[in-house]
Amino acid sequence: MGKCKNITRLLSDALDRPLSAGEWIAVGLHLPTCSGCRNYRKHISLLRAASREVSGLDRTPETPSDD
Ligand SMILES: [Zn+2]
């Protein structure tokens, strides 16, 4: 598909800034078709949870969803 680079970048950006509607649409259209990007999303959300855990800012338990 050749979009994966864009999508993974958007997923990563989404941790730092709000995505535009168009960006979310691109992500939402792509993820169901691409297990690679779904894995990436899972991976970075785990990383984010881990870094939050380390910083101790937010101890809210977050159960990773298994789709
Ligand atoms: Zn992809």
N, CA, C, O and the ligand as a Tripos MOL2 file, in Angstrom:
@<TRIPOS>MOLECULE
protein
  269   267    68     0     0
PROTEIN
NO_CHARGES

@<TRIPOS>ATOM
      1 N           0.8310   -1.2100    0.0000 N.3       1 MET1
      2 CA          0.0000    0.0000    0.0000 C.3       1 MET1
      3 C           0.8630    1.2560    0.0000 C.2       1 MET1
      4 O           0.4510    2.2920   -0.5220 O.2       1 MET1
      5 N           2.0330    1.1730    0.5700 N.am      2 GLY2
      6 CA          2.9220    2.3120    0.5550 C.3       2 GLY2
      7 C           2.5410    3.4440    1.4840 C.2       2 GLY2
      8 O           3.1830    4.4940    1.5030 O.2       2 GLY2
      9 N           1.4830    3.2190    2.2590 N.am      3 LYS3
     10 CA          1.0520    4.2950    3.1500 C.3       3 LYS3
     11 C           1.6100    4.1170    4.5500 C.2       3 LYS3
     12 O           1.5100    5.0100    5.3910 O.2       3 LYS3
     13 N           2.1850    2.9800    4.7840 N.am      4 CYS4
     14 CA          2.5320    2.6320    6.1550 C.3       4 CYS4
     15 C           3.4370    3.6630    6.8080 C.2       4 CYS4
     16 O           3.3060    3.9490    7.9980 O.2       4 CYS4
     17 N           4.3400    4.2100    6.0400 N.am      5 LYS5
     18 CA          5.2420    5.2080    6.6100 C.3       5 LYS5
     19 C           4.4550    6.4010    7.1400 C.2       5 LYS5
     20 O           4.7000    6.8850    8.2450 O.2       5 LYS5
     21 N           3.5160    6.8590    6.3380 N.am      6 ASN6
     22 CA          2.6800    7.9720    6.7850 C.3       6 ASN6
     23 C           1.8560    7.6000    8.0070 C.2       6 ASN6
     24 O           1.7600    8.3680    8.9650 O.2       6 ASN6
     25 N           1.2690    6.4220    7.9630 N.am      7 ILE7
     26 CA          0.3650    6.0280    9.0390 C.3       7 ILE7
     27 C           1.1220    5.8670   10.3520 C.2       7 ILE7
     28 O           0.6720    6.3390   11.3970 O.2       7 ILE7
     29 N           2.2620    5.2050   10.2960 N.am      8 THR8
     30 CA          3.0040    5.0300   11.5390 C.3       8 THR8
     31 C           3.4860    6.3720   12.0700 C.2       8 THR8
     32 O           3.5800    6.5730   13.2810 O.2       8 THR8
     33 N           3.7870    7.2790   11.1640 N.am      9 ARG9
     34 CA          4.1960    8.6100   11.6240 C.3       9 ARG9
     35 C           3.0390    9.3310   12.2860 C.2       9 ARG9
     36 O           3.2140    9.9960   13.3070 O.2       9 ARG9
     37 N           1.8550    9.1980   11.7050 N.am     10 LEU10
     38 CA          0.6870    9.8250   12.3150 C.3      10 LEU10
     39 C           0.3940    9.2150   13.6830 C.2      10 LEU10
     40 O           0.0540    9.9280   14.6270 O.2      10 LEU10
     41 N           0.5270    7.9030   13.7850 N.am     11 LEU11
     42 CA          0.2730    7.2490   15.0690 C.3      11 LEU11
     43 C           1.2390    7.7640   16.1260 C.2      11 LEU11
     44 O           0.8750    7.9700   17.2840 O.2      11 LEU11
     45 N           2.4610    7.9630   15.7010 N.am     12 SER12
     46 CA          3.4590    8.4750   16.6190 C.3      12 SER12
     47 C           3.1830    9.9470   16.9530 C.2      12 SER12
     48 O           3.2970   10.3650   18.1060 O.2      12 SER12
     49 N           2.8220   10.7210   15.9290 N.am     13 ASP13
     50 CA          2.4810   12.1310   16.1570 C.3      13 ASP13
     51 C           1.3090   12.2790   17.1140 C.2      13 ASP13
     52 O           1.2590   13.2100   17.9180 O.2      13 ASP13
     53 N           0.3710   11.3500   17.0150 N.am     14 ALA14
     54 CA         -0.8490   11.4510   17.8160 C.3      14 ALA14
     55 C          -0.5520   11.4220   19.3090 C.2      14 ALA14
     56 O          -1.3740   11.8580   20.1160 O.2      14 ALA14
     57 N           0.6170   10.9110   19.6810 N.am     15 LEU15
     58 CA          0.9870   10.9080   21.0860 C.3      15 LEU15
     59 C           1.3910   12.3030   21.5450 C.2      15 LEU15
     60 O           1.3590   12.6080   22.7370 O.2      15 LEU15
     61 N           1.7660   13.1340   20.6030 N.am     16 ASP16
     62 CA          2.3160   14.4430   20.9480 C.3      16 ASP16
     63 C           1.4180   15.6100   20.5690 C.2      16 ASP16
     64 O           1.5220   16.7000   21.1300 O.2      16 ASP16
     65 N           0.5380   15.3640   19.6110 N.am     17 ARG17
     66 CA         -0.3060   16.4720   19.1750 C.3      17 ARG17
     67 C          -1.6340   15.9080   18.6780 C.2      17 ARG17
     68 O          -1.7110   14.7460   18.2820 O.2      17 ARG17
     69 N          -2.6760   16.7350   18.7010 N.am     18 PRO18
     70 CA         -3.9450   16.2800   18.1450 C.3      18 PRO18
     71 C          -3.8470   16.1510   16.6360 C.2      18 PRO18
     72 O          -3.3110   17.0260   15.9560 O.2      18 PRO18
     73 N          -4.3730   15.0440   16.1220 N.am     19 LEU19
     74 CA         -4.3920   14.8800   14.6790 C.3      19 LEU19
     75 C          -5.6180   15.5830   14.1030 C.2      19 LEU19
     76 O          -6.6430   15.7310   14.7680 O.2      19 LEU19
     77 N          -5.4860   16.0040   12.8710 N.am     20 SER20
     78 CA         -6.6320   16.5980   12.1920 C.3      20 SER20
     79 C          -7.6280   15.5090   11.8250 C.2      20 SER20
     80 O          -7.3060   14.3210   11.8420 O.2      20 SER20
     81 N          -8.8290   15.9290   11.4990 N.am     21 ALA21
     82 CA         -9.8590   14.9600   11.1050 C.3      21 ALA21
     83 C          -9.3910   14.1350    9.9200 C.2      21 ALA21
     84 O          -9.5940   12.9220    9.8750 O.2      21 ALA21
     85 N          -8.7690   14.7990    8.9660 N.am     22 GLY22
     86 CA         -8.3040   14.0870    7.7870 C.3      22 GLY22
     87 C          -7.2480   13.0540    8.1240 C.2      22 GLY22
     88 O          -7.1980   11.9800    7.5260 O.2      22 GLY22
     89 N          -6.4060   13.3890    9.0880 N.am     23 GLU23
     90 CA         -5.3680   12.4520    9.4990 C.3      23 GLU23
     91 C          -5.9730   11.2320   10.1870 C.2      23 GLU23
     92 O          -5.5560   10.1000    9.9450 O.2      23 GLU23
     93 N          -6.9690   11.4790   11.0530 N.am     24 TRP24
     94 CA         -7.6310   10.3510   11.7100 C.3      24 TRP24
     95 C          -8.3320    9.4650   10.6960 C.2      24 TRP24
     96 O          -8.3450    8.2410   10.8320 O.2      24 TRP24
     97 N          -8.9030   10.0770    9.6980 N.am     25 ILE25
     98 CA         -9.5880    9.2890    8.6670 C.3      25 ILE25
     99 C          -8.5870    8.3980    7.9430 C.2      25 ILE25
    100 O          -8.8460    7.2200    7.7000 O.2      25 ILE25
    101 N          -7.4400    8.9780    7.6020 N.am     26 ALA26
    102 CA         -6.4180    8.1860    6.9190 C.3      26 ALA26
    103 C          -5.9940    7.0030    7.7890 C.2      26 ALA26
    104 O          -5.8420    5.8830    7.3030 O.2      26 ALA26
    105 N          -5.8090    7.2690    9.0710 N.am     27 VAL27
    106 CA         -5.4130    6.2030    9.9910 C.3      27 VAL27
    107 C          -6.5360    5.1690   10.1120 C.2      27 VAL27
    108 O          -6.2970    3.9630   10.0640 O.2      27 VAL27
    109 N          -7.7660    5.6700   10.2710 N.am     28 GLY28
    110 CA         -8.9010    4.7760   10.4760 C.3      28 GLY28
    111 C          -9.1850    3.9020    9.2610 C.2      28 GLY28
    112 O          -9.6690    2.7770    9.3900 O.2      28 GLY28
    113 N          -8.8790    4.4290    8.0890 N.am     29 LEU29
    114 CA         -9.0820    3.6270    6.8870 C.3      29 LEU29
    115 C          -7.9820    2.5950    6.7160 C.2      29 LEU29
    116 O          -8.2030    1.5030    6.1920 O.2      29 LEU29
    117 N          -6.8190    2.9580    7.1600 N.am     30 HIS30
    118 CA         -5.6660    2.0940    6.9060 C.3      30 HIS30
    119 C          -5.5290    0.9600    7.9260 C.2      30 HIS30
    120 O          -5.2220   -0.1730    7.5560 O.2      30 HIS30
    121 N          -5.7530    1.2600    9.1950 N.am     31 LEU31
    122 CA         -5.4840    0.2620   10.2350 C.3      31 LEU31
    123 C          -6.2190   -1.0640   10.0250 C.2      31 LEU31
    124 O          -5.6200   -2.1250   10.1980 O.2      31 LEU31
    125 N          -7.5010   -1.0270    9.6560 N.am     32 PRO32
    126 CA         -8.1980   -2.3200    9.4910 C.3      32 PRO32
    127 C          -7.6030   -3.1760    8.3810 C.2      32 PRO32
    128 O          -7.8330   -4.3840    8.3340 O.2      32 PRO32
    129 N          -6.8510   -2.5620    7.5010 N.am     33 THR33
    130 CA         -6.3150   -3.3100    6.3610 C.3      33 THR33
    131 C          -4.8740   -3.7390    6.5770 C.2      33 THR33
    132 O          -4.3160   -4.4540    5.7450 O.2      33 THR33
    133 N          -4.2630   -3.3200    7.6730 N.am     34 CYS34
    134 CA         -2.8270   -3.4960    7.7830 C.3      34 CYS34
    135 C          -2.4310   -3.9500    9.1830 C.2      34 CYS34
    136 O          -2.4490   -3.1620   10.1280 O.2      34 CYS34
    137 N          -2.0790   -5.2130    9.3060 N.am     35 SER35
    138 CA         -1.7060   -5.7320   10.6200 C.3      35 SER35
    139 C          -0.3960   -5.1230   11.0960 C.2      35 SER35
    140 O          -0.1650   -4.9930   12.2980 O.2      35 SER35
    141 N           0.4640   -4.7490   10.1480 N.am     36 GLY36
    142 CA          1.7350   -4.1510   10.5380 C.3      36 GLY36
    143 C           1.5260   -2.8590   11.3170 C.2      36 GLY36
    144 O           2.1550   -2.6340   12.3510 O.2      36 GLY36
    145 N           0.6290   -2.0100   10.8060 N.am     37 CYS37
    146 CA          0.3790   -0.7460   11.4830 C.3      37 CYS37
    147 C          -0.4090   -0.9430   12.7740 C.2      37 CYS37
    148 O          -0.2380   -0.1850   13.7280 O.2      37 CYS37
    149 N          -1.2710   -1.9610   12.8060 N.am     38 ARG38
    150 CA         -1.9610   -2.2560   14.0640 C.3      38 ARG38
    151 C          -0.9450   -2.6740   15.1180 C.2      38 ARG38
    152 O          -1.0400   -2.2610   16.2740 O.2      38 ARG38
    153 N           0.0110   -3.4780   14.7280 N.am     39 ASN39
    154 CA          1.0560   -3.8790   15.6710 C.3      39 ASN39
    155 C           1.8630   -2.6770   16.1310 C.2      39 ASN39
    156 O           2.2310   -2.5650   17.3000 O.2      39 ASN39
    157 N           2.1280   -1.7920   15.2010 N.am     40 TYR40
    158 CA          2.8880   -0.5900   15.5440 C.3      40 TYR40
    159 C           2.1280    0.2340   16.5760 C.2      40 TYR40
    160 O           2.6950    0.7090   17.5600 O.2      40 TYR40
    161 N           0.8260    0.3910   16.3270 N.am     41 ARG41
    162 CA          0.0220    1.1790   17.2520 C.3      41 ARG41
    163 C           0.0600    0.5490   18.6410 C.2      41 ARG41
    164 O           0.2150    1.2430   19.6450 O.2      41 ARG41
    165 N          -0.0820   -0.7720   18.6850 N.am     42 LYS42
    166 CA         -0.0580   -1.4700   19.9570 C.3      42 LYS42
    167 C           1.2840   -1.2380   20.6480 C.2      42 LYS42
    168 O           1.3540   -0.9920   21.8520 O.2      42 LYS42
    169 N           2.3200   -1.3210   19.8640 N.am     43 HIS43
    170 CA          3.6660   -1.1740   20.3910 C.3      43 HIS43
    171 C           3.8670    0.2190   20.9960 C.2      43 HIS43
    172 O           4.3570    0.3370   22.1190 O.2      43 HIS43
    173 N           3.4950    1.2670   20.2660 N.am     44 ILE44
    174 CA          3.7530    2.5980   20.7900 C.3      44 ILE44
    175 C           2.8360    2.9310   21.9560 C.2      44 ILE44
    176 O           3.2170    3.7090   22.8300 O.2      44 ILE44
    177 N           1.6210    2.3500   21.9900 N.am     45 SER45
    178 CA          0.7760    2.6430   23.1340 C.3      45 SER45
    179 C           1.3230    1.9580   24.3740 C.2      45 SER45
    180 O           1.1710    2.4650   25.4860 O.2      45 SER45
    181 N           1.9560    0.8090   24.1900 N.am     46 LEU46
    182 CA          2.6210    0.1660   25.3160 C.3      46 LEU46
    183 C           3.8020    1.0030   25.7840 C.2      46 LEU46
    184 O           4.0300    1.1590   26.9840 O.2      46 LEU46
    185 N           4.5440    1.5350   24.8310 N.am     47 LEU47
    186 CA          5.6870    2.3760   25.1830 C.3      47 LEU47
    187 C           5.2270    3.5950   25.9590 C.2      47 LEU47
    188 O           5.8450    3.9950   26.9460 O.2      47 LEU47
    189 N           4.1290    4.1790   25.4950 N.am     48 ARG48
    190 CA          3.6220    5.3700   26.1660 C.3      48 ARG48
    191 C           3.1890    5.0220   27.5830 C.2      48 ARG48
    192 O           3.4910    5.7520   28.5270 O.2      48 ARG48
    193 N           2.4840    3.9070   27.7310 N.am     49 ALA49
    194 CA          2.0460    3.4940   29.0610 C.3      49 ALA49
    195 C           3.2490    3.2580   29.9540 C.2      49 ALA49
    196 O           3.2280    3.5950   31.1380 O.2      49 ALA49
    197 N           4.2930    2.6820   29.3890 N.am     50 ALA50
    198 CA          5.4860    2.3990   30.1700 C.3      50 ALA50
    199 C           6.1520    3.6940   30.6160 C.2      50 ALA50
    200 O           6.5770    3.8080   31.7660 O.2      50 ALA50
    201 N           6.2450    4.6630   29.7250 N.am     51 SER51
    202 CA          6.9260    5.8950   30.0970 C.3      51 SER51
    203 C           6.0960    6.6760   31.1170 C.2      51 SER51
    204 O           6.6410    7.3630   31.9810 O.2      51 SER51
    205 N           4.7690    6.5590   31.0040 N.am     52 ARG52
    206 CA          3.9170    7.2270   31.9770 C.3      52 ARG52
    207 C           4.0970    6.5740   33.3390 C.2      52 ARG52
    208 O           4.1400    7.2450   34.3700 O.2      52 ARG52
    209 N           4.2010    5.2640   33.3190 N.am     53 GLU53
    210 CA          4.4160    4.5190   34.5520 C.3      53 GLU53
    211 C           5.7000    4.9800   35.2200 C.2      53 GLU53
    212 O           5.7320    5.1960   36.4320 O.2      53 GLU53
    213 N           6.7440    5.1300   34.4440 N.am     54 VAL54
    214 CA          8.0410    5.5320   34.9710 C.3      54 VAL54
    215 C           7.9790    6.9330   35.5430 C.2      54 VAL54
    216 O           8.5310    7.1970   36.6110 O.2      54 VAL54
    217 N           7.3070    7.8350   34.8370 N.am     55 SER55
    218 CA          7.2460    9.2140   35.3030 C.3      55 SER55
    219 C           6.3450    9.3380   36.5280 C.2      55 SER55
    220 O           6.4560   10.3000   37.2880 O.2      55 SER55
    221 N           5.4580    8.3710   36.7180 N.am     56 GLY56
    222 CA          4.6170    8.3690   37.8980 C.3      56 GLY56
    223 C           3.5580    9.4520   37.8860 C.2      56 GLY56
    224 O           2.9840    9.7580   38.9310 O.2      56 GLY56
    225 N           3.2810   10.0430   36.7220 N.am     57 LEU57
    226 CA          2.3040   11.1170   36.6420 C.3      57 LEU57
    227 C           0.8850   10.5820   36.7180 C.2      57 LEU57
    228 O          -0.0010   11.2150   37.2930 O.2      57 LEU57
    229 N           0.6830    9.4420   36.1490 N.am     58 ASP58
    230 CA         -0.6710    8.9220   36.0330 C.3      58 ASP58
    231 C          -0.6480    7.4210   36.2520 C.2      58 ASP58
    232 O          -0.1230    6.6640   35.4360 O.2      58 ASP58
    233 N          -1.2220    7.0090   37.3620 N.am     59 ARG59
    234 CA         -1.1680    5.5930   37.6840 C.3      59 ARG59
    235 C          -2.4390    4.8850   37.2670 C.2      59 ARG59
    236 O          -2.6580    3.7370   37.6530 O.2      59 ARG59
    237 N          -3.2650    5.5310   36.5020 N.am     60 THR60
    238 CA         -4.5000    4.8970   36.0690 C.3      60 THR60
    239 C          -4.1910    3.6100   35.3180 C.2      60 THR60
    240 O          -3.4700    3.6230   34.3200 O.2      60 THR60
    241 N          -4.7310    2.5150   35.7950 N.am     61 PRO61
    242 CA         -4.4700    1.2560   35.0820 C.3      61 PRO61
    243 C          -5.1020    1.2770   33.7000 C.2      61 PRO61
    244 O          -6.2460    1.6990   33.5290 O.2      61 PRO61
    245 N          -4.3620    0.8270   32.7460 N.am     62 GLU62
    246 CA         -4.8550    0.8350   31.3690 C.3      62 GLU62
    247 C          -4.7160   -0.5800   30.8390 C.2      62 GLU62
    248 O          -3.6030   -1.0510   30.6040 O.2      62 GLU62
    249 N          -5.8260   -1.2540   30.6510 N.am     63 THR63
    250 CA         -5.7520   -2.5970   30.1050 C.3      63 THR63
    251 C          -5.5850   -2.5090   28.6040 C.2      63 THR63
    252 O          -6.4140   -1.9190   27.9110 O.2      63 THR63
    253 N          -4.5170   -3.0960   28.1040 N.am     64 PRO64
    254 CA         -4.3020   -3.0560   26.6550 C.3      64 PRO64
    255 C          -5.4160   -3.8090   25.9340 C.2      64 PRO64
    256 O          -5.7010   -4.9660   26.2430 O.2      64 PRO64
    257 N          -6.0240   -3.1540   24.9970 N.am     65 SER65
    258 CA         -7.1000   -3.8110   24.2630 C.3      65 SER65
    259 C          -6.5110   -4.7360   23.2070 C.2      65 SER65
    260 O          -5.4820   -4.4490   22.5960 O.2      65 SER65
    261 N          -7.1790   -5.8200   23.0220 N.am     66 ASP66
    262 CA         -6.6370   -6.8480   22.1350 C.3      66 ASP66
    263 C          -7.3070   -6.8260   20.7610 C.2      66 ASP66
    264 O          -7.1420   -7.7500   19.9640 O.2      66 ASP66
    265 N          -8.0500   -5.7810   20.5000 N.am     67 ASP67
    266 CA         -8.8120   -5.6790   19.2530 C.3      67 ASP67
    267 C          -9.7120   -6.8820   19.0390 C.2      67 ASP67
    268 O         -10.4210   -6.9520   18.0360 O.2      67 ASP67
    269 ZN          0.2590   -0.1220    7.2420 Zn       68 ZN68
@<TRIPOS>BOND
     1     1     2 1
     2     2     3 1
     3     3     4 2
     4     3     5 am
     5     5     6 1
     6     6     7 1
     7     7     8 2
     8     7     9 am
     9     9    10 1
    10    10    11 1
    11    11    12 2
    12    11    13 am
    13    13    14 1
    14    14    15 1
    15    15    16 2
    16    15    17 am
    17    17    18 1
    18    18    19 1
    19    19    20 2
    20    19    21 am
    21    21    22 1
    22    22    23 1
    23    23    24 2
    24    23    25 am
    25    25    26 1
    26    26    27 1
    27    27    28 2
    28    27    29 am
    29    29    30 1
    30    30    31 1
    31    31    32 2
    32    31    33 am
    33    33    34 1
    34    34    35 1
    35    35    36 2
    36    35    37 am
    37    37    38 1
    38    38    39 1
    39    39    40 2
    40    39    41 am
    41    41    42 1
    42    42    43 1
    43    43    44 2
    44    43    45 am
    45    45    46 1
    46    46    47 1
    47    47    48 2
    48    47    49 am
    49    49    50 1
    50    50    51 1
    51    51    52 2
    52    51    53 am
    53    53    54 1
    54    54    55 1
    55    55    56 2
    56    55    57 am
    57    57    58 1
    58    58    59 1
    59    59    60 2
    60    59    61 am
    61    61    62 1
    62    62    63 1
    63    63    64 2
    64    63    65 am
    65    65    66 1
    66    66    67 1
    67    67    68 2
    68    67    69 am
    69    69    70 1
    70    70    71 1
    71    71    72 2
    72    71    73 am
    73    73    74 1
    74    74    75 1
    75    75    76 2
    76    75    77 am
    77    77    78 1
    78    78    79 1
    79    79    80 2
    80    79    81 am
    81    81    82 1
    82    82    83 1
    83    83    84 2
    84    83    85 am
    85    85    86 1
    86    86    87 1
    87    87    88 2
    88    87    89 am
    89    89    90 1
    90    90    91 1
    91    91    92 2
    92    91    93 am
    93    93    94 1
    94    94    95 1
    95    95    96 2
    96    95    97 am
    97    97    98 1
    98    98    99 1
    99    99   100 2
   100    99   101 am
   101   101   102 1
   102   102   103 1
   103   103   104 2
   104   103   105 am
   105   105   106 1
   106   106   107 1
   107   107   108 2
   108   107   109 am
   109   109   110 1
   110   110   111 1
   111   111   112 2
   112   111   113 am
   113   113   114 1
   114   114   115 1
   115   115   116 2
   116   115   117 am
   117   117   118 1
   118   118   119 1
   119   119   120 2
   120   119   121 am
   121   121   122 1
   122   122   123 1
   123   123   124 2
   124   123   125 am
   125   125   126 1
   126   126   127 1
   127   127   128 2
   128   127   129 am
   129   129   130 1
   130   130   131 1
   131   131   132 2
   132   131   133 am
   133   133   134 1
   134   134   135 1
   135   135   136 2
   136   135   137 am
   137   137   138 1
   138   138   139 1
   139   139   140 2
   140   139   141 am
   141   141   142 1
   142   142   143 1
   143   143   144 2
   144   143   145 am
   145   145   146 1
   146   146   147 1
   147   147   148 2
   148   147   149 am
   149   149   150 1
   150   150   151 1
   151   151   152 2
   152   151   153 am
   153   153   154 1
   154   154   155 1
   155   155   156 2
   156   155   157 am
   157   157   158 1
   158   158   159 1
   159   159   160 2
   160   159   161 am
   161   161   162 1
   162   162   163 1
   163   163   164 2
   164   163   165 am
   165   165   166 1
   166   166   167 1
   167   167   168 2
   168   167   169 am
   169   169   170 1
   170   170   171 1
   171   171   172 2
   172   171   173 am
   173   173   174 1
   174   174   175 1
   175   175   176 2
   176   175   177 am
   177   177   178 1
   178   178   179 1
   179   179   180 2
   180   179   181 am
   181   181   182 1
   182   182   183 1
   183   183   184 2
   184   183   185 am
   185   185   186 1
   186   186   187 1
   187   187   188 2
   188   187   189 am
   189   189   190 1
   190   190   191 1
   191   191   192 2
   192   191   193 am
   193   193   194 1
   194   194   195 1
   195   195   196 2
   196   195   197 am
   197   197   198 1
   198   198   199 1
   199   199   200 2
   200   199   201 am
   201   201   202 1
   202   202   203 1
   203   203   204 2
   204   203   205 am
   205   205   206 1
   206   206   207 1
   207   207   208 2
   208   207   209 am
   209   209   210 1
   210   210   211 1
   211   211   212 2
   212   211   213 am
   213   213   214 1
   214   214   215 1
   215   215   216 2
   216   215   217 am
   217   217   218 1
   218   218   219 1
   219   219   220 2
   220   219   221 am
   221   221   222 1
   222   222   223 1
   223   223   224 2
   224   223   225 am
   225   225   226 1
   226   226   227 1
   227   227   228 2
   228   227   229 am
   229   229   230 1
   230   230   231 1
   231   231   232 2
   232   231   233 am
   233   233   234 1
   234   234   235 1
   235   235   236 2
   236   235   237 am
   237   237   238 1
   238   238   239 1
   239   239   240 2
   240   239   241 am
   241   241   242 1
   242   242   243 1
   243   243   244 2
   244   243   245 am
   245   245   246 1
   246   246   247 1
   247   247   248 2
   248   247   249 am
   249   249   250 1
   250   250   251 1
   251   251   252 2
   252   251   253 am
   253   253   254 1
   254   254   255 1
   255   255   256 2
   256   255   257 am
   257   257   258 1
   258   258   259 1
   259   259   260 2
   260   259   261 am
   261   261   262 1
   262   262   263 1
   263   263   264 2
   264   263   265 am
   265   265   266 1
   266   266   267 1
   267   267   268 2
@<TRIPOS>SUBSTRUCTURE
     1 MET1         2 RESIDUE 1 A MET
     2 GLY2         6 RESIDUE 1 A GLY
     3 LYS3        10 RESIDUE 1 A LYS
     4 CYS4        14 RESIDUE 1 A CYS
     5 LYS5        18 RESIDUE 1 A LYS
     6 ASN6        22 RESIDUE 1 A ASN
     7 ILE7        26 RESIDUE 1 A ILE
     8 THR8        30 RESIDUE 1 A THR
     9 ARG9        34 RESIDUE 1 A ARG
    10 LEU10       38 RESIDUE 1 A LEU
    11 LEU11       42 RESIDUE 1 A LEU
    12 SER12       46 RESIDUE 1 A SER
    13 ASP13       50 RESIDUE 1 A ASP
    14 ALA14       54 RESIDUE 1 A ALA
    15 LEU15       58 RESIDUE 1 A LEU
    16 ASP16       62 RESIDUE 1 A ASP
    17 ARG17       66 RESIDUE 1 A ARG
    18 PRO18       70 RESIDUE 1 A PRO
    19 LEU19       74 RESIDUE 1 A LEU
    20 SER20       78 RESIDUE 1 A SER
    21 ALA21       82 RESIDUE 1 A ALA
    22 GLY22       86 RESIDUE 1 A GLY
    23 GLU23       90 RESIDUE 1 A GLU
    24 TRP24       94 RESIDUE 1 A TRP
    25 ILE25       98 RESIDUE 1 A ILE
    26 ALA26      102 RESIDUE 1 A ALA
    27 VAL27      106 RESIDUE 1 A VAL
    28 GLY28      110 RESIDUE 1 A GLY
    29 LEU29      114 RESIDUE 1 A LEU
    30 HIS30      118 RESIDUE 1 A HIS
    31 LEU31      122 RESIDUE 1 A LEU
    32 PRO32      126 RESIDUE 1 A PRO
    33 THR33      130 RESIDUE 1 A THR
    34 CYS34      134 RESIDUE 1 A CYS
    35 SER35      138 RESIDUE 1 A SER
    36 GLY36      142 RESIDUE 1 A GLY
    37 CYS37      146 RESIDUE 1 A CYS
    38 ARG38      150 RESIDUE 1 A ARG
    39 ASN39      154 RESIDUE 1 A ASN
    40 TYR40      158 RESIDUE 1 A TYR
    41 ARG41      162 RESIDUE 1 A ARG
    42 LYS42      166 RESIDUE 1 A LYS
    43 HIS43      170 RESIDUE 1 A HIS
    44 ILE44      174 RESIDUE 1 A ILE
    45 SER45      178 RESIDUE 1 A SER
    46 LEU46      182 RESIDUE 1 A LEU
    47 LEU47      186 RESIDUE 1 A LEU
    48 ARG48      190 RESIDUE 1 A ARG
    49 ALA49      194 RESIDUE 1 A ALA
    50 ALA50      198 RESIDUE 1 A ALA
    51 SER51      202 RESIDUE 1 A SER
    52 ARG52      206 RESIDUE 1 A ARG
    53 GLU53      210 RESIDUE 1 A GLU
    54 VAL54      214 RESIDUE 1 A VAL
    55 SER55      218 RESIDUE 1 A SER
    56 GLY56      222 RESIDUE 1 A GLY
    57 LEU57      226 RESIDUE 1 A LEU
    58 ASP58      230 RESIDUE 1 A ASP
    59 ARG59      234 RESIDUE 1 A ARG
    60 THR60      238 RESIDUE 1 A THR
    61 PRO61      242 RESIDUE 1 A PRO
    62 GLU62      246 RESIDUE 1 A GLU
    63 THR63      250 RESIDUE 1 A THR
    64 PRO64      254 RESIDUE 1 A PRO
    65 SER65      258 RESIDUE 1 A SER
    66 ASP66      262 RESIDUE 1 A ASP
    67 ASP67      266 RESIDUE 1 A ASP
    68 ZN68       269 GROUP 0 **** ****
